[in-house]
Amino acid sequence: MSAAPRRGAAGAVTTGPAIGPVTEGVPELDELAGEWLPADRLAHLPSLRNQWGQGHVNHDLTSLSWLAFPPYSGGYHTGVLRIDGSPLAAERLRWSPWGVERAAARGPLSVHTDVRMAFEQSRLLWRITLRNDSADPVAVTVEQELLAMFARREVDWGWLYGTPWNAGHHHDFYATERLRAEVTADRPRQVQLLPHGERWIRLGSPRIPGIQRDEDSAPMLLESELPDHSTPDAGRVRAPGAPCLVRRLVVVRGGGTGGAGGPEGSEGSEGAVEPIGEPSAAYTVRAGTDLRVGTVALDAGDALGFEVRVDQAGAEGVIATHGNHPDSAQIGLAGGRLSLRIGGEYVVAADPLPLGGWHRVAVRLGEDGAALLVGDTVVAATAPWWGGRRWTASVPAGANGVLLVEDALSEARSAYAFADAPDALAAEGARGVARWEVLLGPGESRELGFALEIGDSAAEVAAAAASAAARFGADFAEVAERWRATWRHAFTPDNPRFSGYLPTLRTEDTDLARTYYLGALLAVYLRNTRVSRTGPVFLTGGPRLGPTTTFFWDQSEFARSAAMLEPRGMRAWIVAALGRPYDHCHSFDTYNQLPVGNHYAANDHALFRTVTAYVAVTGDTGLLAEVAGGRSVLDHLRALAYRPRSRRAAFGEGVLVDLGRDAWELLECVPNYRDGVVSFNAGYAGMLRSLAVLLRLLGQDAEAAEAEADGDRLARAVLGQYAGAGRWRIAHPEGSDAIGHCLDFALVAADMTEDLSAERRDEMVGFVTGHLLDGDWMRALDPQDPVAPFSDRPDHGAAGAFAAWPGATAYGLCRLGRSDVAAGVLRRAHRATSGALWGQAMEVTADGSYRVAERGVSESGERGRGRGDGGGDRGAVRGGGRGRVAGRRGGRGDAGDGVRAAQRGAGGGVRPAGRGRVGVVGVVGLVSLVRLACLAVVVLRPAVPPRRRPGPLFMPVAGRGGSFSCTGAHPRCSTSSGPFRSASGAGTGRWWGGRGRSW
C-alpha cells in the first residue's frame, strides 16, 4: 500500500496513545487554529502537513496541488468541485494544524469543505457540507472531479524536487502555478503550455532549465525562472543539438505559421510577422551548438517559426528552444521526425522530415493546446493534460464504488472511495467524476465524504480507500485527535512521541503567550518522521519546494527548540549535515542525503551555532568526538571557526573575511550585500572566541589563546566598519557602502555585545526602532537605504522581513539591554500569520498591516486570473507593498553613485524593482519563526550584563505574574547540571550559546 516509513536513530513511527489533558498553561491546540479569513486577504493560501506529506490548497473549494509523500509526488491538481456544472471560488478559508476549510455560497446554497491529511499516512480525506439557506427546496447537481497524477520516485528529491508530468519527471514551478490559477475557470485552458515573459531563442543543445549564471549575474530577483537547486541524482543532462541548418526565424502574432522571411511588422491573414535575430542569417546546428539568436515573448495564438534543412537520415537532437525553462517549447528531431516538447508534453510527427530541402516549421500556441506544423499542415499536437497519456482512471468491476488511477511510468497507484455513494461514477482518460443529485429542504444540510489513498498496489490502495470511506466519520475526526495528542506530547516529559519536550510558559501576557505557542506549534508542524533515514527532521521548505530539504542556515535559527523537542533527531541531523559538502551547497536532501544548491556564506556560522546550541541544551559532549565526513565534530568546529585565516580580504586592511562577490551566497536579493559584510565577520569573531572557551575547557590553552586573539583582532576590524547612527559599512575592493540591514544588527549584537560601548548600543537600538520595526512586523532593510529600490523582495529587502529576522532582532535587543523593546516585537508577531503560521516572509500591505507573502518569495501570482501568470495579483500587491516602502519614510530615493559603483564592480546588472523582477528564495515554506518562541525566554529576564552568563534558563516573568516551567530534564535547565559548568554554577561563558548564549 504505502511506502514503508524510514526509521532511524530517533526510533520508529508511533501511533500516539491517548494522553490526558494538556499541561497547565499550554493552550488547547484548537485555540491556535486560525480564524476564517476572506480569500482576498490572503496572498499565500494555506497548506497541509501530516508529519510526512505536504500539499497546497487552491482557490476553488476542493482541489490540492504540490502534494508530496516522499517517495510519492503529485502533479497538476486533484480535481475541482462543480455545483450545477460550474466551479465555485473559495470566498473564505480557515487553517488548522489538521486541515484547511474553504467556504462559498451560490444563491441560497452554502458550500463548506474541509480537507485533511491522515496523520503520517499517504491518505487524504474530504468532507463537503451543503446547506440550503432559503425557505424553499433546492435541487443541486454536485460533481467532484477526481484526479490523482502521482508517481513514485526514489531520486530527484532536491529543493526543486521532481514532480510527474505526462512526459517526464521534473520540477516546473511556474507551469504548476499557472494550472493552480486556472482551477476556477468554467473552461480550463492548457495554461501549462503558455510561457510567461520574454525568453531567448536558443539553437542547438539546450541548457539545463534554470537561471544561467554565465548570462545573468544579477541578484536573485526572479520572475519566471528558478535556479537549478536539484540533487546530483536528478539525472538532468543536456540533449545534443540536431544536425541541421536553420534560417529565417520569426514569430507570427495572433495565429498562423507563415510569413517566414517576411518584412518586420508585415501583416496578412496570418497576423504580424516579426523577425528574430538577423533576417538574412543562416545557422549551422551541430551536437554541441549553443547559440542565442534573440528574445521574444509568446502568447496564445502566436507561432514561432523557422526554415530548417536536414541532410542526415535518422537525425536526433534539439533544433530550437524558447528559453531554458522547464516548460519551454523545444522543437527537435527524433529519428528524423519532428518533435515538440512543451509544458510537460511531448509529441512526435508520424513521418520523417524529407532530406535535402528547406522546410517551413512552426509551433503554434493556443489555449487548448500546442501544434507542430510543417508548412500549413499539423504533424503533431498536444492533447489536454488530463487526457490519459500517462495515467489511466478506471472503475473496476466489483470494487465497491472505487475509482482507481494507475501510473504507466512508475509503481504509483491511487484510489478514491466514497462515504456517500455517488449517483454516478465515471472514468475517462486520467480522471474520474463522481456525481450526486441532491435535494435539500429549507434549512437542510447534507454531508458528502470521500478519501484518496496513494501507494504501490492497486488492490491495497483500493481496499484502504474503501475502508477509510466506510469509517469516514471516525477517521476524519481522528486526524484532529492525533494532532491534539501530538501537541500535548510536545510539552510532556518522557512522552512516546518526541525524544524531548518543550518548556511551558505561564503568563498573563496573552500576546506574548500566543507568539510563544505559535512558535512551538511551528516546530511541531515542521517536524517530519517519515522522510529521513536519520530519524525525525524539521523541514522548513514546502509545500511547493523542498519536501525533504533542510537548510543549514534555517536549522540554526531554531536549533535550541529542535534540541529540546527532538534531541535524538537533532543529533543525527548534525552528524548528517557535517558529512555533507557544506562548502559547496546550502542544504541537503534528507531522503537520500545529497547536497542541494549553491554555497551560502552563512553555512559556517549556522553549523557552528547549531552544534553549540545542541550541546548547550542537552549536555551531550560526546557529540564532539563523533566522526562525520571523515573528521570529528570538534574538528569541524575548528574548521568552521578558522575560516577567516584562509579568506582574509585582499582589500582594506586585510583583516575582514571576504565573503565573495556572489549575491546568491548572501542575501540573494540585495545587490551590494557582498564582499566584506559586517554580519558574518561579527559571527566569525564570536565563533573564534567561543572556540577559545571550549579549547580551554579541553585543556588546550595555547590553541585557545590563538583563537581568542584572532577573534579579538577580527572584532576590532568589525568595529572599524561602523558608519554611525546604528548602520554599518560593507567593504568592497572599490570602496565601501553604508547599509542599514537587520542581519548586521543581529549578529553584531549577538556575537560582539561586550565590544560595544553604551553609546553605540543606544545608536543601534535607535536604528532598529526608528527604521526597521514597523507595525506588527519589521523591514529587513531600511526603506531609506539607497539600495532599497533595488531590493524590494519582502524576505531580505525593504518590503517586509524573513520569518527569522524579528526573533534574531529581538534577541539582539535583549543583548543590548532593551528586553522591553524585544518584548514588544514578540508580542505583536503573531498578528502577521495570515490566520495560520508564519511563512518564508511577511510583507507590508497597502493599509500598513503585514501578511504572509507570496510576491517576492515566489512570483507565481497564483491569484492571477488573466493568463494565469499572476498579472492581476502582482500589480495589486506591488502597489501596496512598494507604496508603503516609498511613502512611509520619505520616498524611495535613488541609489547613490557609490552604491551604483559597487554594484557595477560586483558584477553589474542591478535591476530596478519597478521592472517587476521579484522572485523566489526558498519559496514560502513554513520557515522558522520558532526562534521567536525561544526568545520569549530571553525577554522574560533582565538584560545580560557584559561578560557574565546568566543563571537558570527559566525565570519568573517580571511584573506579569507568570513563569516558564521545566522539570529539569534538559541538562541546561539548572545552574548546576550539565558539563562545562563553573564551580559557582554561573556558567563558563560564550562557547555554547552563540547567538543564544544567554542560554
Summary of the structure (lengths in Angstrom):
residues: 999
radius of gyration: 29.0
end to end distance: 45.9
largest distance: 91.5
contacts: 3825
relative contact order: 0.11
helix: 27%
strand: 26%
